[in-house]
Amino acid sequence: MINILYIHGFNSSPQSMKAELTRKYMAANHPEVIFHCPQIISSPNGAIKQLEDIIALEPSATWLIMGSSLGGYFSTYLAEKYQTKAVLINPAVRPFELMENYLGEQVNPYTQERYQVLAQHIVELKSLEQVNISKNNYLVMVQTGDEVLDYQQAVEKYRHCELVIEQDGDHSFINYENALPNIALFFNLPLISA
């Protein structure tokens, strides 16, 4: 059994464009894949427990992980813990440095959830950092026009991994749908026979 766990970014949701495009692509081209994309809890430790609990439901299954932005940071933690493959899209590399700009009340534009970003969340994010990574486990896709994150941080951290660096674009990863066949290939998903 093949499971894909897609982890959306900060203030995002399963209704985000990339999550929806991935869900539809997998349903059409790889119907054997079970696609999971939960609404992530707003605290880092809560989010990790939530994601680990999902994986624990099918411990003998093959789990493949995808993450965008902050979801890419969480994906790296999980890929190292479970030694599985992960695809990262414009991933956050040091989100604990950025979160100071978001302290206080936040409103998720998708769900309208109001919640607080606390100093404790920065500490939790720092504790999840993975310094040594398994170079064969990652496909990392960045666009140089990312206006939210410095794409060069990801290029440096994942320099020994499979890297796709696209010029221009933005944080949403423009033309993401064109990358889905390459993602399926990286995950070694079986092709549907004609």
Disulfide bonds with the S-S distance in Angstrom:
none
